[in-house]
């Protein structure tokens, strides 16, 4: 299991903001090219299983919800740094 620090862009009407979170992923959450699978990561982030890609918004949306989600940045966390990040509630 690997830990990643992700930044998600959230589109909410006329507003756009970022949310940051540490997530734990296993091998099944990676695409065939070895990078994180955005859809699987956003399902972990939102807790919603029914995300669908919206071409106009260029982001994933929960059905019947106006918010859009897109991975802005992700970086693997070194296991030695994880306790420090948790200590300071990052």
C-alpha positions as CSV (number, residue, x, y, z in Angstrom):
1,X,0.0,0.0,0.0
2,X,1.2,3.4,-0.9
3,X,0.2,6.8,0.4
4,X,-0.3,9.9,-1.8
5,X,-0.8,13.5,-1.2
6,X,-3.5,14.6,-3.7
7,X,-4.9,18.0,-4.7
8,X,-8.3,17.9,-6.2
9,X,-9.8,20.8,-8.1
10,X,-13.5,21.2,-7.3
11,X,-15.8,23.1,-9.7
12,X,-18.9,24.4,-7.9
13,X,-21.0,26.7,-10.2
14,X,-18.9,29.8,-10.8
15,X,-16.4,28.9,-8.2
16,X,-13.3,26.7,-8.4
17,X,-11.3,25.7,-5.3
18,X,-8.8,23.1,-4.2
19,X,-8.9,20.4,-1.5
20,X,-5.9,18.4,-0.3
21,X,-5.9,15.0,1.3
22,X,-3.7,12.0,2.0
23,X,-5.0,8.8,0.6
24,X,-3.9,5.2,0.8
25,X,-4.0,3.2,-2.4
26,X,-3.2,-0.4,-3.4
27,X,-2.0,-1.8,-6.7
28,X,-5.6,-1.9,-8.1
29,X,-5.9,1.9,-8.0
30,X,-3.2,2.3,-10.7
31,X,-3.8,2.5,-14.5
32,X,-1.9,0.2,-16.9
33,X,0.8,2.9,-17.4
34,X,1.7,2.9,-13.7
35,X,0.1,6.2,-12.8
36,X,-2.8,6.7,-10.5
37,X,-6.2,6.0,-12.0
38,X,-8.0,9.4,-11.6
39,X,-11.5,7.8,-11.5
40,X,-10.6,5.4,-8.7
41,X,-8.8,8.1,-6.7
42,X,-11.8,10.4,-7.0
43,X,-14.1,7.6,-5.9
44,X,-12.0,7.3,-2.8
45,X,-12.0,11.1,-2.4
46,X,-15.7,11.6,-2.8
47,X,-16.9,8.3,-1.3
48,X,-19.3,8.0,-4.4
49,X,-19.3,5.1,-6.7
50,X,-21.2,6.6,-9.6
51,X,-18.9,9.2,-10.9
52,X,-19.2,10.0,-14.6
53,X,-16.9,12.1,-16.9
54,X,-18.5,15.3,-18.2
55,X,-16.9,16.4,-21.5
56,X,-18.1,20.0,-21.3
57,X,-16.7,20.5,-17.7
58,X,-13.6,18.3,-18.4
59,X,-14.1,16.7,-14.9
60,X,-15.9,13.9,-13.2
61,X,-19.4,14.5,-11.7
62,X,-21.7,12.7,-9.3
63,X,-25.1,12.2,-11.1
64,X,-27.6,14.9,-10.3
65,X,-24.9,17.1,-8.7
66,X,-23.5,20.3,-10.1
67,X,-20.0,19.8,-8.7
68,X,-17.1,18.6,-10.8
69,X,-13.9,16.9,-9.6
70,X,-10.5,16.7,-11.2
71,X,-7.1,15.6,-9.9
72,X,-4.9,18.6,-10.0
73,X,-1.8,17.0,-8.5
74,X,-0.6,13.9,-6.8
75,X,2.7,13.0,-5.1
76,X,3.7,9.8,-3.4
77,X,4.6,10.3,0.2
78,X,7.7,8.7,1.6
79,X,6.8,6.3,4.5
80,X,9.2,8.2,6.8
81,X,7.3,11.4,6.3
82,X,3.9,10.0,6.9
83,X,4.0,10.2,10.7
84,X,5.0,13.8,10.6
85,X,2.2,14.8,8.2
86,X,-0.3,13.0,10.4
87,X,1.1,14.6,13.6
88,X,0.4,18.0,12.1
89,X,-3.0,17.0,10.6
90,X,-2.1,17.5,7.0
